[in-house]
Amino acid sequence: MLSKTTLWIAGLIAVFVSSEVFAARNIVFLNNPSVQDVKDVGSYIVNGTGKPFFSDLVLFAANINGNDPNTPMLYYNTEMSTILKDNIHVVRELQKKGIKVQISYLGNHQYAGWSCDMSAQTATKLANAMVADVVKYGLDGINVDDEYSNCNGNKKAFYSVLKAIKSNPYFSRKVLTKALWSDFQYFSSAQYNVATQLSEGYEMTYGGDVGNLRPYVNYGMNERILFLGISPQYTLASEARPIVKSIVDGGYGGVMIWAPNAFLNTTSASQFYTEIVKAQVGEGEFVKFVP
């Protein structure tokens, strides 16, 4: 017969394991956010735990500009510059709450980008420039969005940029994540499979189909580092809960929410996030906005 002490310890272990299994995370992308948008991310609180609803914020987006694939330049628009150069304190406030802050780099309808046909030296130079700015602004990682370039599709160049980021010693303990969409060519090559370089992936078709994550598992990514994207632009709050339940049941890492700052106020956002947390934690849970 087990002693009371043994049963008590077993109970603690069970609680710990349970919390680890169901610790889903929620990522938010803010599209050209205001300073207040960034500040508000830390104000959505899960009632039962008192902790922030969001684990990560991705600032969307800085750009890769240039008229030649071998002379790319990083560009920060007004919104990004206002946050990074003039109001970095709002980022620090989120980080103090345990929220990681990444920046996304995106093509800009020019002849430069993540997967343009560039030399190995250019790939390393581009990677190092990104890492230098992430370190400069004290950010927690880089998000890869390989869209809107007038040149793209080079698997070797794309892999080389990601590998150079990951191998940069100043990027140690930071995350390299990817917007996942129409990109299987970058995973299907044994030699240049970018799954080996990524910390996490966020699927961005916004159709609510958790099956869209399965190919990335087949290409070598663990379920726990994959997140299905939803957006209030396409999904009503009433529709969010069953989608999130399918994510939980599939053993995936959590939810990525696209651009709520463009479609929701703080009240409707709290309601939207409550539907998500009910699927992740239980019917009695809710999200509140605490400015």
N, C-alpha and C positions, 0 to 999 in steps of 0.2 A: 504494500500500500504506500502511495506517495505521501510524503510529509507536506504540511501546509507551506513550508518554505519552498519546497521544490515546485509545488503548484503555482505559488506566487511568482517565482522566477520564470516559469514556463508561460505564465500569463503576460508578463512584461515582454518576453521575447515575441510572443504572438502579436501583441500590439505594435511592437517595433516593426516586425516583418510586414504586417498589414499596412502600416503607414508608408513603408517604402514602396510596396506594390502599387498603392493607389495615389501616390504623390504625383498626379498629373500636373504638367506645367502649361502655362498660357503665355504665348508670345504676341506682342502687338506691333504692327507696322503702322507708323504715323506718316502719312503722305504730306510732304511739305508742311510740317507742323509749325504752329506758333509756339512761343515760349510757354504760354499757358497750357497748350495741349500736352507738352512734355511734362510739365509740373503735375497735371491732373492724373497722369499714369500712376503715380504713387498714392493717389487718394482713393482708389477703388480697393476696398478692404473686404476680405472674407470674414463674415461675422463670427463664425465659430472659432477661428484661429487668431483673429486680429492681425493677420498677415496680408501683405499686398496680393491682390488677385493675379497680377502679372509677375512673371519671373524675369522676362526680358522685354526690352524695347529695341526696335530697329528703326533708326532714323533714315527715312527714305526721301530723297536720295542725293548723294553726291554723284558726280558724273566723270566719265572718262572721255575727254575731248581730244581732237587732233585731226589733221588733214592727211596724216600718213600713219599706218599701223606701227611704224617703228619710232614715232615721236609722240607717244601718248602723254597727255597732261591731265592732272586731277583738277576738277572744277567744283566749286561749292557755290550753289545759288544763294540768293538772299536769305531764304529761310534757314539753310544749313549754316551759313556764316553767322547769322544772328545768334543762333544757339551756341555754336562751337567757339566763336571768337568773343562774343559779347555777353553771353549768359550761360557759361559753362557750369555755373553754380547749380542750375536746375538739374543737370546731369549728375552732379555730385550728390545732390539730395536724394535722387533715386538710388544711386549706388549705396548710399548709407542705409537704405531700407532693404538692401539685398537684391535690387533689380539690376541685372546686367544691361548695358547699353551698347548696342552695335551700330555701325553705320553701313548702309548699303551703297555699293558702287554700281552705276548703271550706264549703259551706252547713251549717246546723246545725238543720234542721227548724223554722226560724223564717221570718218575713216579711222576709228580707233575703238578699242574695246577689249573685252576679256578673251575672245577667241579669234581675233584677227590674226592674219599670217605674219607674225612678228618673229624676230630673231630670238635666240635663247638669251642673249644679253639684254634685249628690250624687255623680255618677260620678267627677268630678275629685277631690272631697274623699276618696272612698274610695280611689282610686288613690294619692293623695298620702300617705294614712295608711299604706298598705302600704309604699310606697317609704321613708317616714321610718323605719319599724321595720326594714326590711332594712338601711338605712344604719346605724341605731343598733346593730344586732347584728353588723354587718360581714359580712352574707351576700352570696352571689353572684347571687341571682336569686329570682324568684317563679314558682311553678307554679300554674296555673289549674285548679281542679277544680270545675266547675259542676254540683254535685250536692247533693241533700238540702236544698234550699231549698223553702219553701212557695210561693214565687213564682219563676218563671223563664220563659225563652223569648223575652225581648225582645232582638231582634238589635241594635237601635240602642244600647240601654243597654250591652249586653255589649261591643260594639265600642268604645264611648266609654270604658269603664273601661280596656280594654287599651291604647287609643291614649294615654290620659292617663298611664298607667304608662310607656310607651315614650318619650313626649315629655318626661317629667320629667328635667331635667338631672342630678339626683342619681342617676338610674338608668343613667347612661352606663356602658358597658362591662359591664353586668350582663345576665343572660338572662331572657327571659320565655317560659316553656314551658307546654304545655297537656296535660292528660289528654284523650286523644282517645277518644270513645265516644258514639255516638248523637247526633252534633252537626253533621251536615252542613248544617243550616239556618244555621249561623254562618259557613259557607264559601261557600255557593251564591249569596249576594247580592253583586252587583258593587260596591255601595256600601259594604257592611259586611262584607266578606270578611276575617276575622281572620287569614288566612294572611299578610297583609301586616304584621301586628304581631308574629308569633311568631318566636322564635329557634329553637325545637325543638318536636316533638310526640311524645308517648308513647302508643301505641295500647294500650287496656286491656281488650280482650275476653278475652284469655288463652286463646284457642282454638288458637293456634299457626299461624294462617293469615296468611302474609305478604301475601296479596292484600288484606287489610284496610287496608294502607297506600296502595294504589294510588289510591283516590279523593282522598286528600289531595295527592298529586302532581298529579292532574288539576285540583285547585283552586289550585295554584300553589306548593306546598311542594317544595323540592328533596329528592331521596331521602336525601341525606347528613344531613339534619336530622330524619329520621324514624326512630323506634325502635319495635320490636315488643315488647310486654310479654309476659313469661312469669312464672309463679309456681310455686314448689315445692308450693303448695296444690293445683295442678291438673296439673302436669307433673312426671313422674319424671325423675331425672337421666339415665337411659338414653334418654329421649325428647327431651332438650334439644338434643342435637347436630344431628339432622337439621333441627330448626326453625331453629337458628342458621345452619346451612349455607344454608338458603333465604334468610335475611336477607342474608348475605354475597353470595350469588349475585345477589340483586336490587339490590345496590349501595346498600343502606340504611345508616344511620349506626351501628346496633348494636342492643343489647338493653337493655330496661328490665326489671328484676327486682323484683317486688312482694313486699314483706313477708317476706323470708327470715328475719328475726329472730323471726317468729312460728312458723316451721315447721322450722327447721334449727338444729343446733348447729354449732360451728366445724368439726368434722370432716366432717359431711355437707354443709355449705356448701362447703367446699373441693372436695369431690368433684363437687358440682353445678356449680361455677364451672369446674372442670377440663374438664368436657364442653363447656362454652361456648367456652373458649379453644382447645380442640383444633379446633373448627370454624372459629374465626377465624384461627388462626395455623398449626396443624399438629399431627399426631399426637404428636409428641415433647414438646409443651408441657404444663405443668400449673400449677395454682394451689396455693400453700401458705399456711398460716396462721402468721404470724410475730408473736407478741404483743410 
